[in-house]
Each structure stands twice: as structure tokens, then as C-alpha cells.
């Protein structure tokens, strides 16, 4: 019988400096926009600042915590139901 080593977590995303690919896409897009509208130094500074801010915001939280926070603030996310109203109502699929 053939046996081979299996990785610890098969579905774990590839991380660079503790950030996922979607985080790097967000950082890169902001840096490019600032670079085009301003100076190259400002674009790099904006990218570095955003990288630090995202790493601090994600520290100690489970995966998807920032996306859930944006959903609670009312940002539309594709495939997610409408966020509850700001009056303190809670969303429940059973009501």
C-alpha cells in the first residue's frame, strides 16, 4: 500500500507576511491608485500603511472577522444577506 505525507491543513490559504492574496490585492490596488493620483512615495507609503493597518485589524481574530464587521456596518457583500438595520435588530433566518 502506498503512503505519503499529507499537509497539516489542505485548505489553508497561501500567506505572505501574514496576509492572504485578497489582502494583497486590496493593498496593491490602493497603492496604485494613490501612485497614479499623487507621487510614487505617497503610493508606497499608502501601501505600507494599509498593510500595517490590515495586519493589526486581523491580529487575534478568526478568518472572516473583518468581512463580517464590514457586513455589520452595512456594506453590500455578494452572496450575503442584507445587514440588519441599525436600530439593534438581529438577523435570523428563522424569524
C-alpha positions in Angstrom: 0.0 0.0 0.0 1.3 3.4 -0.9 1.6 6.0 1.8 2.7 9.6 1.6 2.8 12.6 3.9 -0.3 14.8 3.9 -0.1 18.5 4.7 -1.5 19.7 8.1 -4.3 21.7 6.5 -5.2 21.1 2.9 -7.4 24.2 2.5 -5.1 26.7 4.3 -4.6 29.8 2.1 -1.1 30.9 0.9 0.1 33.7 3.2 2.9 36.2 2.6 3.9 38.2 5.7 0.7 37.0 7.4 -1.7 38.3 4.7 -3.9 36.4 2.2 -4.0 37.1 -1.5 -7.1 39.1 -1.3 -5.5 41.4 1.2 -2.5 41.9 -1.0 -4.8 42.7 -3.9 -6.5 45.4 -1.8 -3.2 46.8 -0.7 -1.8 46.8 -4.3 -4.9 48.5 -5.7 -4.9 51.3 -3.2 -1.1 51.8 -3.7 -1.6 52.0 -7.5 -4.5 54.5 -7.2 -2.5 56.7 -4.8 0.6 56.4 -7.1 -1.4 57.5 -10.2 -3.1 60.4 -8.4 0.0 61.5 -6.4 3.7 60.7 -6.2 5.4 57.3 -6.1 6.5 57.9 -2.5 2.9 58.5 -1.5 1.8 55.3 -3.2 4.4 53.2 -1.4 3.6 54.9 1.9 -0.1 54.3 1.4 0.5 50.6 0.6 2.8 50.2 3.7 0.3 52.0 6.0 -2.6 49.8 4.7 -0.6 46.6 5.2 0.2 47.6 8.8 -3.5 48.5 9.4 -4.8 45.3 8.0 -2.3 43.2 9.9 -3.3 45.0 13.2 -7.0 44.6 12.4 -6.7 40.9 11.7 -4.5 40.1 14.7 -6.1 37.5 17.0 -9.3 37.3 15.1 -10.7 34.2 13.2 -10.8 34.1 9.4 -13.6 36.2 8.0 -13.9 38.5 11.0 -13.2 41.7 9.0 -15.6 40.7 6.3 -18.3 40.1 9.0 -17.5 43.6 10.5 -18.0 45.2 7.1 -21.3 43.4 6.7 -22.5 44.6 10.1 -21.6 48.2 9.0 -23.9 47.8 6.1 -21.5 47.3 3.2 -23.1 45.1 0.5 -21.2 41.8 0.1 -22.0 39.5 -2.8 -23.7 36.3 -1.7 -24.5 37.7 1.8 -28.0 38.7 3.0 -28.8 42.3 3.8 -27.3 43.5 7.0 -29.6 44.2 9.9 -31.0 47.7 10.5 -29.0 50.0 12.7 -31.8 50.0 15.3 -30.4 46.9 17.1 -32.4 44.3 15.2 -30.7 41.0 14.8 -30.7 38.9 11.6 -32.1 35.4 12.0 -33.1 33.1 9.1 -35.8 31.6 11.4 -37.9 34.6 12.0 
